[in-house]
Amino acid sequence: MMGFSAARVMRFRPCVDLHGGLVKQIVGSTLIEGQAPKENFVASKTPAEYAQLYQTSGLPGGHIIMLGPGNEEAAMAAIKAYPGGMQLGGGINPSNAKMYLDAGASHIIVTSYVFTDGKLNMGRLEEMVAAVSKEKLVLDLSCRLKDGKYYVVTDKWQKFTDFEVNKESLEKLSDYCAEFLVHGVDVEGKMMGLEEELVRMLGQDCPIPVTYAGGSELMGDLDRVKAIGGGGVDLTIGSALDIFGGNLSFDAVVQWQRQQEASSDGDGAGFGRTYS
């Protein structure tokens, strides 16, 4: 496995979760067909305003997730507000992916399209790579713990697949994508602490850039992820942030990011990863 060099700068990755065309923070495991999900926060600001905030704050590489139908217009507005700065996922397939890339998405995020009937569908994965290129593809390997192992879950995180997230599978899929996005689904949106074993495994075994999301609630979680992930795991924080109704200062998180960049060996940009 390739290792991270000393030039690696861990990053905070911002998010925009869309539900019914609005920016919301939802407990992901409650997204059940025919039922109202548990909402932590519903924003008065538009998706585009959040994207503009991330741009002015110097926070590239965040993700926009469309949670169900009716979010396409809102997603387009956010993408165009921060061209090249946000990734997009949710209902993406080979027929619509290029449209979003052309509109300004930096990458396309996919899960359910490449995991069908509880299994990884290599044919569909190859279709996505052909449609957008490996360099523009992010695979969402959001997972839940079962029998002591982490398995990818699909269909609004309700359905277990037989795909275990481990060193072997991460190395296999790294040949087909530029990054991974991994939600610790059991703690996502609940502000109940990190899935530390998952973060540790990603830091040790992931050969390409990876972003972890789930359970963050404290400023110290940034340093905790940096420590147990060996600097190789980026972190998304959602519901805990004050911009989403939480108590954690967004400005303080941005300042933390600036400190990481200032202390790096690079030129201060710190976004790209260097491998040895």
PyRosetta script that sets phi, psi and omega in degrees:
from pyrosetta import init, pose_from_sequence

init()
pose = pose_from_sequence("MMGFSAARVMRFRPCVDLHGGLVKQIVGSTLIEGQAPKENFVASKTPAEYAQLYQTSGLPGGHIIMLGPGNEEAAMAAIKAYPGGMQLGGGINPSNAKMYLDAGASHIIVTSYVFTDGKLNMGRLEEMVAAVSKEKLVLDLSCRLKDGKYYVVTDKWQKFTDFEVNKESLEKLSDYCAEFLVHGVDVEGKMMGLEEELVRMLGQDCPIPVTYAGGSELMGDLDRVKAIGGGGVDLTIGSALDIFGGNLSFDAVVQWQRQQEASSDGDGAGFGRTYS")
pose.set_psi(1, 140.2)
pose.set_omega(1, 175.3)
pose.set_phi(2, -71.8)
pose.set_psi(2, 146.2)
pose.set_omega(2, 180.0)
pose.set_phi(3, -110.7)
pose.set_psi(3, 160.2)
pose.set_omega(3, 177.3)
pose.set_phi(4, -78.1)
pose.set_psi(4, 140.9)
pose.set_omega(4, 176.5)
pose.set_phi(5, -85.4)
pose.set_psi(5, 174.9)
pose.set_omega(5, 179.6)
pose.set_phi(6, -65.1)
pose.set_psi(6, -17.0)
pose.set_omega(6, -178.1)
pose.set_phi(7, -77.2)
pose.set_psi(7, -8.0)
pose.set_omega(7, -177.9)
pose.set_phi(8, -64.3)
pose.set_psi(8, 129.1)
pose.set_omega(8, 176.6)
pose.set_phi(9, -117.4)
pose.set_psi(9, 116.6)
pose.set_omega(9, 175.0)
pose.set_phi(10, -62.2)
pose.set_psi(10, 144.3)
pose.set_omega(10, -178.0)
pose.set_phi(11, -127.4)
pose.set_psi(11, 145.9)
pose.set_omega(11, 164.6)
pose.set_phi(12, -80.8)
pose.set_psi(12, 126.6)
pose.set_omega(12, 179.5)
pose.set_phi(13, -108.0)
pose.set_psi(13, 119.8)
pose.set_omega(13, -179.2)
pose.set_phi(14, -78.2)
pose.set_psi(14, 167.5)
pose.set_omega(14, -178.3)
pose.set_phi(15, -140.0)
pose.set_psi(15, 157.3)
pose.set_omega(15, 170.0)
pose.set_phi(16, -136.3)
pose.set_psi(16, 107.6)
pose.set_omega(16, 177.6)
pose.set_phi(17, -98.5)
pose.set_psi(17, 125.9)
pose.set_omega(17, -175.4)
pose.set_phi(18, -110.5)
pose.set_psi(18, 131.4)
pose.set_omega(18, 176.8)
pose.set_phi(19, -142.9)
pose.set_psi(19, 118.7)
pose.set_omega(19, -176.5)
pose.set_phi(20, 63.3)
pose.set_psi(20, 29.2)
pose.set_omega(20, 178.6)
pose.set_phi(21, 82.6)
pose.set_psi(21, -0.8)
pose.set_omega(21, -178.8)
pose.set_phi(22, -113.5)
pose.set_psi(22, 155.2)
pose.set_omega(22, 173.8)
pose.set_phi(23, -79.1)
pose.set_psi(23, 122.8)
pose.set_omega(23, -179.5)
pose.set_phi(24, -137.0)
pose.set_psi(24, 159.0)
pose.set_omega(24, 166.8)
pose.set_phi(25, -115.7)
pose.set_psi(25, 115.8)
pose.set_omega(25, -172.7)
pose.set_phi(26, -121.3)
pose.set_psi(26, 143.7)
pose.set_omega(26, 170.8)
pose.set_phi(27, -72.4)
pose.set_psi(27, 105.8)
pose.set_omega(27, -168.9)
pose.set_phi(28, -55.8)
pose.set_psi(28, -33.8)
pose.set_omega(28, -177.2)
pose.set_phi(29, -71.9)
pose.set_psi(29, -6.7)
pose.set_omega(29, 178.7)
pose.set_phi(30, -98.5)
pose.set_psi(30, 6.7)
pose.set_omega(30, 177.6)
pose.set_phi(31, -79.5)
pose.set_psi(31, 80.6)
pose.set_omega(31, -176.7)
pose.set_phi(32, -112.0)
pose.set_psi(32, 132.7)
pose.set_omega(32, -177.9)
pose.set_phi(33, -54.0)
pose.set_psi(33, 128.7)
pose.set_omega(33, 176.8)
pose.set_phi(34, 84.6)
pose.set_psi(34, -0.9)
pose.set_omega(34, 179.2)
pose.set_phi(35, -124.5)
pose.set_psi(35, 149.2)
pose.set_omega(35, 177.3)
pose.set_phi(36, -76.2)
pose.set_psi(36, 128.8)
pose.set_omega(36, 180.0)
pose.set_phi(37, -73.7)
pose.set_psi(37, 160.9)
pose.set_omega(37, 174.8)
pose.set_phi(38, -77.9)
pose.set_psi(38, 121.0)
pose.set_omega(38, -177.5)
pose.set_phi(39, -103.7)
pose.set_psi(39, 125.3)
pose.set_omega(39, 173.8)
pose.set_phi(40, -83.4)
pose.set_psi(40, -27.5)
pose.set_omega(40, -172.4)
pose.set_phi(41, -165.5)
pose.set_psi(41, 139.0)
pose.set_omega(41, 171.9)
pose.set_phi(42, -125.3)
pose.set_psi(42, 122.3)
pose.set_omega(42, -171.3)
pose.set_phi(43, -82.3)
pose.set_psi(43, 149.3)
pose.set_omega(43, 169.7)
pose.set_phi(44, -90.8)
pose.set_psi(44, -22.3)
pose.set_omega(44, 176.7)
pose.set_phi(45, -77.6)
pose.set_psi(45, 154.2)
pose.set_omega(45, -179.5)
pose.set_phi(46, -81.4)
pose.set_psi(46, 161.0)
pose.set_omega(46, 174.5)
pose.set_phi(47, -56.6)
pose.set_psi(47, -38.5)
pose.set_omega(47, -179.9)
pose.set_phi(48, -64.0)
pose.set_psi(48, -36.6)
pose.set_omega(48, 179.6)
pose.set_phi(49, -65.6)
pose.set_psi(49, -38.4)
pose.set_omega(49, 175.9)
pose.set_phi(50, -65.0)
pose.set_psi(50, -43.1)
pose.set_omega(50, 178.9)
pose.set_phi(51, -60.8)
pose.set_psi(51, -41.1)
pose.set_omega(51, 178.4)
pose.set_phi(52, -64.8)
pose.set_psi(52, -37.9)
pose.set_omega(52, 176.6)
pose.set_phi(53, -60.6)
pose.set_psi(53, -43.7)
pose.set_omega(53, -179.6)
pose.set_phi(54, -66.5)
pose.set_psi(54, -35.7)
pose.set_omega(54, 178.4)
pose.set_phi(55, -66.0)
pose.set_psi(55, -48.8)
pose.set_omega(55, -178.7)
pose.set_phi(56, -67.9)
pose.set_psi(56, -22.9)
pose.set_omega(56, 178.9)
pose.set_phi(57, -87.1)
pose.set_psi(57, -1.3)
pose.set_omega(57, 179.0)
pose.set_phi(58, 67.0)
pose.set_psi(58, 46.3)
pose.set_omega(58, -177.6)
pose.set_phi(59, -122.1)
pose.set_psi(59, 79.6)
pose.set_omega(59, 177.4)
pose.set_phi(60, -78.9)
pose.set_psi(60, 167.1)
pose.set_omega(60, 171.4)
pose.set_phi(61, 83.9)
pose.set_psi(61, 12.2)
pose.set_omega(61, 176.6)
pose.set_phi(62, -78.0)
pose.set_psi(62, 178.2)
pose.set_omega(62, -177.4)
pose.set_phi(63, -131.4)
pose.set_psi(63, 145.4)
pose.set_omega(63, 172.5)
pose.set_phi(64, -109.4)
pose.set_psi(64, 125.7)
pose.set_omega(64, -179.6)
pose.set_phi(65, -119.2)
pose.set_psi(65, 123.4)
pose.set_omega(65, 176.5)
pose.set_phi(66, -89.2)
pose.set_psi(66, 110.3)
pose.set_omega(66, -177.8)
pose.set_phi(67, -93.4)
pose.set_psi(67, 85.9)
pose.set_omega(67, -179.7)
pose.set_phi(68, 92.4)
pose.set_psi(68, -176.9)
pose.set_omega(68, -176.6)
pose.set_phi(69, -75.8)
pose.set_psi(69, 169.1)
pose.set_omega(69, 175.8)
pose.set_phi(70, 83.0)
pose.set_psi(70, 15.4)
pose.set_omega(70, -177.2)
pose.set_phi(71, -114.5)
pose.set_psi(71, -0.9)
pose.set_omega(71, -172.1)
pose.set_phi(72, -62.5)
pose.set_psi(72, -44.7)
pose.set_omega(72, -179.1)
pose.set_phi(73, -64.3)
pose.set_psi(73, -43.2)
pose.set_omega(73, 178.9)
pose.set_phi(74, -63.8)
pose.set_psi(74, -40.2)
pose.set_omega(74, 179.1)
pose.set_phi(75, -64.3)
pose.set_psi(75, -42.7)
pose.set_omega(75, 179.2)
pose.set_phi(76, -59.9)
pose.set_psi(76, -42.5)
pose.set_omega(76, -179.5)
pose.set_phi(77, -62.7)
pose.set_psi(77, -40.5)
pose.set_omega(77, -179.8)
pose.set_phi(78, -68.2)
pose.set_psi(78, -42.4)
pose.set_omega(78, 179.4)
pose.set_phi(79, -59.6)
pose.set_psi(79, -45.0)
pose.set_omega(79, -177.2)
pose.set_phi(80, -71.2)
pose.set_psi(80, -22.9)
pose.set_omega(80, 178.8)
pose.set_phi(81, -74.8)
pose.set_psi(81, -23.1)
pose.set_omega(81, 179.5)
pose.set_phi(82, -138.2)
pose.set_psi(82, 72.1)
pose.set_omega(82, -175.8)
pose.set_phi(83, -58.9)
pose.set_psi(83, 128.5)
pose.set_omega(83, 177.8)
pose.set_phi(84, 76.8)
pose.set_psi(84, 2.4)
pose.set_omega(84, -174.6)
pose.set_phi(85, -106.0)
pose.set_psi(85, -11.7)
pose.set_omega(85, -174.7)
pose.set_phi(86, -130.8)
pose.set_psi(86, 142.5)
pose.set_omega(86, 172.1)
pose.set_phi(87, -91.8)
pose.set_psi(87, 157.4)
pose.set_omega(87, -177.8)
pose.set_phi(88, -132.2)
pose.set_psi(88, 133.1)
pose.set_omega(88, 177.0)
pose.set_phi(89, -139.9)
pose.set_psi(89, 164.4)
pose.set_omega(89, 178.7)
pose.set_phi(90, 112.8)
pose.set_psi(90, 100.7)
pose.set_omega(90, 178.6)
pose.set_phi(91, 72.2)
pose.set_psi(91, 23.1)
pose.set_omega(91, -179.0)
pose.set_phi(92, -86.7)
pose.set_psi(92, 138.1)
pose.set_omega(92, 176.9)
pose.set_phi(93, -144.7)
pose.set_psi(93, 174.4)
pose.set_omega(93, -176.8)
pose.set_phi(94, -59.8)
pose.set_psi(94, -24.6)
pose.set_omega(94, -176.2)
pose.set_phi(95, -81.0)
pose.set_psi(95, -25.4)
pose.set_omega(95, -178.5)
pose.set_phi(96, -113.2)
pose.set_psi(96, -7.2)
pose.set_omega(96, -174.2)
pose.set_phi(97, -61.0)
pose.set_psi(97, -44.3)
pose.set_omega(97, -175.7)
pose.set_phi(98, -63.9)
pose.set_psi(98, -34.2)
pose.set_omega(98, 179.1)
pose.set_phi(99, -58.2)
pose.set_psi(99, -43.1)
pose.set_omega(99, -178.6)
pose.set_phi(100, -73.6)
pose.set_psi(100, -36.3)
pose.set_omega(100, 175.6)
pose.set_phi(101, -64.2)
pose.set_psi(101, -42.3)
pose.set_omega(101, 178.9)
pose.set_phi(102, -63.9)
pose.set_psi(102, -29.7)
pose.set_omega(102, -179.5)
pose.set_phi(103, -78.0)
pose.set_psi(103, -14.6)
pose.set_omega(103, 176.3)
pose.set_phi(104, 129.2)
pose.set_psi(104, -0.7)
pose.set_omega(104, 175.3)
pose.set_phi(105, -63.8)
pose.set_psi(105, 138.5)
pose.set_omega(105, -179.6)
pose.set_phi(106, -77.5)
pose.set_psi(106, -35.9)
pose.set_omega(106, -179.2)
pose.set_phi(107, -145.9)
pose.set_psi(107, 161.4)
pose.set_omega(107, 173.4)
pose.set_phi(108, -108.7)
pose.set_psi(108, 134.3)
pose.set_omega(108, 179.5)
pose.set_phi(109, -107.2)
pose.set_psi(109, 130.7)
pose.set_omega(109, 178.5)
pose.set_phi(110, -134.8)
pose.set_psi(110, 146.8)
pose.set_omega(110, 171.1)
pose.set_phi(111, -133.5)
pose.set_psi(111, -73.9)
pose.set_omega(111, -169.4)
pose.set_phi(112, -59.2)
pose.set_psi(112, -31.0)
pose.set_omega(112, -178.2)
pose.set_phi(113, -64.6)
pose.set_psi(113, -34.6)
pose.set_omega(113, -176.7)
pose.set_phi(114, -98.0)
pose.set_psi(114, -6.5)
pose.set_omega(114, 173.6)
pose.set_phi(115, -116.1)
pose.set_psi(115, 106.2)
pose.set_omega(115, -177.2)
pose.set_phi(116, -125.1)
pose.set_psi(116, 143.3)
pose.set_omega(116, 179.5)
pose.set_phi(117, 53.7)
pose.set_psi(117, 35.5)
pose.set_omega(117, 175.6)
pose.set_phi(118, 77.6)
pose.set_psi(118, 12.3)
pose.set_omega(118, -177.2)
pose.set_phi(119, -137.7)
pose.set_psi(119, 159.3)
pose.set_omega(119, 171.5)
pose.set_phi(120, -72.9)
pose.set_psi(120, 125.8)
pose.set_omega(120, 179.8)
pose.set_phi(121, -100.9)
pose.set_psi(121, 98.7)
pose.set_omega(121, -176.0)
pose.set_phi(122, -64.0)
pose.set_psi(122, -32.6)
pose.set_omega(122, 177.8)
pose.set_phi(123, -61.4)
pose.set_psi(123, -45.2)
pose.set_omega(123, 179.0)
pose.set_phi(124, -68.4)
pose.set_psi(124, -36.3)
pose.set_omega(124, 177.0)
pose.set_phi(125, -62.0)
pose.set_psi(125, -44.0)
pose.set_omega(125, 178.6)
pose.set_phi(126, -64.5)
pose.set_psi(126, -33.6)
pose.set_omega(126, 175.8)
pose.set_phi(127, -63.0)
pose.set_psi(127, -42.7)
pose.set_omega(127, 180.0)
pose.set_phi(128, -65.8)
pose.set_psi(128, -41.4)
pose.set_omega(128, 178.1)
pose.set_phi(129, -61.9)
pose.set_psi(129, -41.7)
pose.set_omega(129, 178.8)
pose.set_phi(130, -64.7)
pose.set_psi(130, -33.6)
pose.set_omega(130, -176.8)
pose.set_phi(131, -76.2)
pose.set_psi(131, -36.5)
pose.set_omega(131, -172.9)
pose.set_phi(132, -124.4)
pose.set_psi(132, -13.6)
pose.set_omega(132, -175.7)
pose.set_phi(133, 84.8)
pose.set_psi(133, 150.5)
pose.set_omega(133, 177.6)
pose.set_phi(134, -56.4)
pose.set_psi(134, -39.0)
pose.set_omega(134, -174.3)
pose.set_phi(135, -66.8)
pose.set_psi(135, -19.2)
pose.set_omega(135, -178.2)
pose.set_phi(136, -108.6)
pose.set_psi(136, 7.3)
pose.set_omega(136, -174.0)
pose.set_phi(137, -109.1)
pose.set_psi(137, 131.3)
pose.set_omega(137, 173.0)
pose.set_phi(138, -116.7)
pose.set_psi(138, 128.4)
pose.set_omega(138, 177.1)
pose.set_phi(139, -97.5)
pose.set_psi(139, 124.5)
pose.set_omega(139, 176.6)
pose.set_phi(140, -86.1)
pose.set_psi(140, 112.3)
pose.set_omega(140, 179.5)
pose.set_phi(141, -110.3)
pose.set_psi(141, 39.4)
pose.set_omega(141, 179.0)
pose.set_phi(142, -56.7)
pose.set_psi(142, 136.4)
pose.set_omega(142, -166.2)
pose.set_phi(143, -144.2)
pose.set_psi(143, 163.0)
pose.set_omega(143, 177.2)
pose.set_phi(144, -129.5)
pose.set_psi(144, 154.1)
pose.set_omega(144, -179.0)
pose.set_phi(145, -83.8)
pose.set_psi(145, 130.8)
pose.set_omega(145, 175.8)
pose.set_phi(146, -145.3)
pose.set_psi(146, 123.9)
pose.set_omega(146, 179.9)
pose.set_phi(147, 55.0)
pose.set_psi(147, 37.7)
pose.set_omega(147, 175.8)
pose.set_phi(148, 79.2)
pose.set_psi(148, 7.4)
pose.set_omega(148, 179.8)
pose.set_phi(149, -130.1)
pose.set_psi(149, 155.1)
pose.set_omega(149, 179.5)
pose.set_phi(150, -96.6)
pose.set_psi(150, 126.6)
pose.set_omega(150, 179.2)
pose.set_phi(151, -121.2)
pose.set_psi(151, 139.2)
pose.set_omega(151, 175.6)
pose.set_phi(152, -60.0)
pose.set_psi(152, 137.3)
pose.set_omega(152, 175.8)
pose.set_phi(153, -118.5)
pose.set_psi(153, 145.1)
pose.set_omega(153, -177.2)
pose.set_phi(154, -128.3)
pose.set_psi(154, -173.7)
pose.set_omega(154, 177.4)
pose.set_phi(155, 52.4)
pose.set_psi(155, 65.5)
pose.set_omega(155, -177.7)
pose.set_phi(156, 57.4)
pose.set_psi(156, 34.2)
pose.set_omega(156, 174.2)
pose.set_phi(157, 67.4)
pose.set_psi(157, 21.7)
pose.set_omega(157, -178.8)
pose.set_phi(158, -98.1)
pose.set_psi(158, -22.6)
pose.set_omega(158, -172.0)
pose.set_phi(159, -112.2)
pose.set_psi(159, 121.9)
pose.set_omega(159, 175.0)
pose.set_phi(160, -72.9)
pose.set_psi(160, 137.8)
pose.set_omega(160, 167.5)
pose.set_phi(161, -97.8)
pose.set_psi(161, 177.1)
pose.set_omega(161, 174.8)
pose.set_phi(162, -94.4)
pose.set_psi(162, 14.3)
pose.set_omega(162, -174.3)
pose.set_phi(163, -94.1)
pose.set_psi(163, 108.4)
pose.set_omega(163, 179.0)
pose.set_phi(164, -83.0)
pose.set_psi(164, 135.9)
pose.set_omega(164, 175.3)
pose.set_phi(165, -88.6)
pose.set_psi(165, 108.7)
pose.set_omega(165, -179.5)
pose.set_phi(166, -151.2)
pose.set_psi(166, -176.7)
pose.set_omega(166, -176.6)
pose.set_phi(167, -57.9)
pose.set_psi(167, -45.7)
pose.set_omega(167, -177.4)
pose.set_phi(168, -63.2)
pose.set_psi(168, -45.3)
pose.set_omega(168, -177.4)
pose.set_phi(169, -71.4)
pose.set_psi(169, -35.5)
pose.set_omega(169, 177.0)
pose.set_phi(170, -64.1)
pose.set_psi(170, -41.6)
pose.set_omega(170, 178.8)
pose.set_phi(171, -66.7)
pose.set_psi(171, -39.0)
pose.set_omega(171, 178.9)
pose.set_phi(172, -62.1)
pose.set_psi(172, -50.1)
pose.set_omega(172, -175.7)
pose.set_phi(173, -74.3)
pose.set_psi(173, -19.9)
pose.set_omega(173, 179.2)
pose.set_phi(174, -63.4)
pose.set_psi(174, -17.1)
pose.set_omega(174, 176.7)
pose.set_phi(175, -75.9)
pose.set_psi(175, -9.2)
pose.set_omega(175, -173.5)
pose.set_phi(176, -117.5)
pose.set_psi(176, -2.8)
pose.set_omega(176, -175.6)
pose.set_phi(177, -148.5)
pose.set_psi(177, 168.0)
pose.set_omega(177, -179.2)
pose.set_phi(178, -90.5)
pose.set_psi(178, -31.0)
pose.set_omega(178, -176.6)
pose.set_phi(179, -150.7)
pose.set_psi(179, 167.7)
pose.set_omega(179, 169.2)
pose.set_phi(180, -119.5)
pose.set_psi(180, 147.0)
pose.set_omega(180, 168.9)
pose.set_phi(181, -120.1)
pose.set_psi(181, 125.0)
pose.set_omega(181, -174.8)
pose.set_phi(182, -130.0)
pose.set_psi(182, 110.3)
pose.set_omega(182, 172.0)
pose.set_phi(183, -89.1)
pose.set_psi(183, 132.8)
pose.set_omega(183, 167.6)
pose.set_phi(184, -80.7)
pose.set_psi(184, 91.1)
pose.set_omega(184, -165.7)
pose.set_phi(185, -61.6)
pose.set_psi(185, -35.5)
pose.set_omega(185, -176.7)
pose.set_phi(186, -64.3)
pose.set_psi(186, -22.4)
pose.set_omega(186, 179.9)
pose.set_phi(187, -116.1)
pose.set_psi(187, -4.5)
pose.set_omega(187, -175.1)
pose.set_phi(188, -61.1)
pose.set_psi(188, 129.9)
pose.set_omega(188, 177.8)
pose.set_phi(189, 76.3)
pose.set_psi(189, 0.7)
pose.set_omega(189, -174.1)
pose.set_phi(190, -104.0)
pose.set_psi(190, -7.5)
pose.set_omega(190, 178.8)
pose.set_phi(191, 47.5)
pose.set_psi(191, 49.0)
pose.set_omega(191, -176.1)
pose.set_phi(192, -119.4)
pose.set_psi(192, 16.8)
pose.set_omega(192, 178.9)
pose.set_phi(193, 104.9)
pose.set_psi(193, 159.9)
pose.set_omega(193, -175.4)
pose.set_phi(194, -76.3)
pose.set_psi(194, 155.0)
pose.set_omega(194, 165.9)
pose.set_phi(195, -83.6)
pose.set_psi(195, 81.9)
pose.set_omega(195, -168.8)
pose.set_phi(196, -63.9)
pose.set_psi(196, -37.5)
pose.set_omega(196, 179.5)
pose.set_phi(197, -64.6)
pose.set_psi(197, -35.9)
pose.set_omega(197, 177.2)
pose.set_phi(198, -66.4)
pose.set_psi(198, -45.7)
pose.set_omega(198, 178.3)
pose.set_phi(199, -60.4)
pose.set_psi(199, -43.1)
pose.set_omega(199, -179.8)
pose.set_phi(200, -61.9)
pose.set_psi(200, -44.7)
pose.set_omega(200, 179.6)
pose.set_phi(201, -63.4)
pose.set_psi(201, -42.4)
pose.set_omega(201, 178.5)
pose.set_phi(202, -62.5)
pose.set_psi(202, -40.8)
pose.set_omega(202, 179.3)
pose.set_phi(203, -65.0)
pose.set_psi(203, -35.4)
pose.set_omega(203, -177.4)
pose.set_phi(204, -81.8)
pose.set_psi(204, -36.6)
pose.set_omega(204, -165.1)
pose.set_phi(205, -113.8)
pose.set_psi(205, -7.4)
pose.set_omega(205, -176.2)
pose.set_phi(206, -90.3)
pose.set_psi(206, 122.6)
pose.set_omega(206, -175.6)
pose.set_phi(207, -88.1)
pose.set_psi(207, -4.6)
pose.set_omega(207, 179.8)
pose.set_phi(208, -131.1)
pose.set_psi(208, 170.5)
pose.set_omega(208, 179.5)
pose.set_phi(209, -53.6)
pose.set_psi(209, 140.1)
pose.set_omega(209, -179.7)
pose.set_phi(210, -143.1)
pose.set_psi(210, 139.2)
pose.set_omega(210, 176.6)
pose.set_phi(211, -116.4)
pose.set_psi(211, 130.1)
pose.set_omega(211, 177.3)
pose.set_phi(212, -103.6)
pose.set_psi(212, 142.0)
pose.set_omega(212, 174.4)
pose.set_phi(213, -136.9)
pose.set_psi(213, 143.6)
pose.set_omega(213, 174.0)
pose.set_phi(214, 135.8)
pose.set_psi(214, 116.7)
pose.set_omega(214, 169.9)
pose.set_phi(215, 86.5)
pose.set_psi(215, -5.3)
pose.set_omega(215, -177.5)
pose.set_phi(216, -64.3)
pose.set_psi(216, 136.1)
pose.set_omega(216, -178.9)
pose.set_phi(217, -141.8)
pose.set_psi(217, -17.3)
pose.set_omega(217, -173.0)
pose.set_phi(218, -126.1)
pose.set_psi(218, 154.8)
pose.set_omega(218, 176.5)
pose.set_phi(219, -58.1)
pose.set_psi(219, -36.5)
pose.set_omega(219, -179.0)
pose.set_phi(220, -65.4)
pose.set_psi(220, -14.9)
pose.set_omega(220, 178.7)
pose.set_phi(221, -64.8)
pose.set_psi(221, -28.9)
pose.set_omega(221, 176.6)
pose.set_phi(222, -62.7)
pose.set_psi(222, -48.8)
pose.set_omega(222, 178.4)
pose.set_phi(223, -67.6)
pose.set_psi(223, -33.2)
pose.set_omega(223, 179.5)
pose.set_phi(224, -65.2)
pose.set_psi(224, -44.9)
pose.set_omega(224, 177.8)
pose.set_phi(225, -64.4)
pose.set_psi(225, -40.4)
pose.set_omega(225, 178.1)
pose.set_phi(226, -59.8)
pose.set_psi(226, -40.7)
pose.set_omega(226, -177.2)
pose.set_phi(227, -72.7)
pose.set_psi(227, -53.6)
pose.set_omega(227, -174.3)
pose.set_phi(228, -78.1)
pose.set_psi(228, -20.3)
pose.set_omega(228, 175.9)
pose.set_phi(229, -91.9)
pose.set_psi(229, 2.9)
pose.set_omega(229, 178.3)
pose.set_phi(230, 63.2)
pose.set_psi(230, 24.2)
pose.set_omega(230, -178.6)
pose.set_phi(231, 78.8)
pose.set_psi(231, -2.1)
pose.set_omega(231, -175.4)
pose.set_phi(232, -99.4)
pose.set_psi(232, 6.2)
pose.set_omega(232, -177.8)
pose.set_phi(233, -123.9)
pose.set_psi(233, 121.3)
pose.set_omega(233, 174.8)
pose.set_phi(234, -81.8)
pose.set_psi(234, 162.9)
pose.set_omega(234, -174.1)
pose.set_phi(235, -129.7)
pose.set_psi(235, 133.3)
pose.set_omega(235, 169.1)
pose.set_phi(236, -103.4)
pose.set_psi(236, 136.0)
pose.set_omega(236, 173.8)
pose.set_phi(237, -123.6)
pose.set_psi(237, 131.9)
pose.set_omega(237, -178.6)
pose.set_phi(238, -117.7)
pose.set_psi(238, -90.9)
pose.set_omega(238, -170.1)
pose.set_phi(239, -57.7)
pose.set_psi(239, -28.1)
pose.set_omega(239, -177.3)
pose.set_phi(240, -71.7)
pose.set_psi(240, -20.4)
pose.set_omega(240, -175.9)
pose.set_phi(241, -72.7)
pose.set_psi(241, 146.6)
pose.set_omega(241, 179.0)
pose.set_phi(242, -66.3)
pose.set_psi(242, -23.9)
pose.set_omega(242, 177.2)
pose.set_phi(243, -72.7)
pose.set_psi(243, -9.8)
pose.set_omega(243, 174.9)
pose.set_phi(244, -120.1)
pose.set_psi(244, 25.0)
pose.set_omega(244, 175.7)
pose.set_phi(245, 87.9)
pose.set_psi(245, 1.6)
pose.set_omega(245, -179.2)
pose.set_phi(246, -89.8)
pose.set_psi(246, -168.0)
pose.set_omega(246, -175.9)
pose.set_phi(247, -105.3)
pose.set_psi(247, -9.2)
pose.set_omega(247, -177.2)
pose.set_phi(248, -85.8)
pose.set_psi(248, 125.7)
pose.set_omega(248, -175.3)
pose.set_phi(249, -70.3)
pose.set_psi(249, 120.4)
pose.set_omega(249, 175.1)
pose.set_phi(250, -60.7)
pose.set_psi(250, -42.3)
pose.set_omega(250, -179.4)
pose.set_phi(251, -61.3)
pose.set_psi(251, -36.9)
pose.set_omega(251, 178.6)
pose.set_phi(252, -67.6)
pose.set_psi(252, -37.0)
pose.set_omega(252, 177.2)
pose.set_phi(253, -66.0)
pose.set_psi(253, -41.0)
pose.set_omega(253, 177.2)
pose.set_phi(254, -62.4)
pose.set_psi(254, -41.8)
pose.set_omega(254, 178.3)
pose.set_phi(255, -62.9)
pose.set_psi(255, -39.7)
pose.set_omega(255, 175.9)
pose.set_phi(256, -58.3)
pose.set_psi(256, -41.5)
pose.set_omega(256, 179.6)
pose.set_phi(257, -63.9)
pose.set_psi(257, -42.9)
pose.set_omega(257, 178.2)
pose.set_phi(258, -61.1)
pose.set_psi(258, -37.3)
pose.set_omega(258, 178.9)
pose.set_phi(259, -66.0)
pose.set_psi(259, -38.0)
pose.set_omega(259, 177.2)
pose.set_phi(260, -62.7)
pose.set_psi(260, -42.4)
pose.set_omega(260, -179.0)
pose.set_phi(261, -67.6)
pose.set_psi(261, -40.2)
pose.set_omega(261, -178.6)
pose.set_phi(262, -66.0)
pose.set_psi(262, -31.1)
pose.set_omega(262, -177.2)
pose.set_phi(263, -90.8)
pose.set_psi(263, -0.3)
pose.set_omega(263, -179.1)
pose.set_phi(264, -78.0)
pose.set_psi(264, 167.7)
pose.set_omega(264, 177.0)
pose.set_phi(265, -86.8)
pose.set_psi(265, -3.1)
pose.set_omega(265, -175.0)
pose.set_phi(266, -88.4)
pose.set_psi(266, -153.9)
pose.set_omega(266, -175.3)
pose.set_phi(267, -95.5)
pose.set_psi(267, 7.9)
pose.set_omega(267, 179.1)
pose.set_phi(268, 102.1)
pose.set_psi(268, -20.0)
pose.set_omega(268, -179.7)
pose.set_phi(269, -70.1)
pose.set_psi(269, -49.9)
pose.set_omega(269, 168.3)
pose.set_phi(270, 68.7)
pose.set_psi(270, 6.6)
pose.set_omega(270, -174.0)
pose.set_phi(271, -86.5)
pose.set_psi(271, -39.1)
pose.set_omega(271, -179.2)
pose.set_phi(272, -73.2)
pose.set_psi(272, 151.4)
pose.set_omega(272, 176.8)
pose.set_phi(273, -100.3)
pose.set_psi(273, 143.1)
pose.set_omega(273, 176.0)
pose.set_phi(274, -113.2)
pose.set_psi(274, 131.8)
pose.set_omega(274, -179.3)
pose.set_phi(275, -113.0)
pose.set_psi(275, 150.7)
pose.set_omega(275, 176.3)
pose.set_phi(276, -113.4)
pose.dump_pdb("model.pdb")
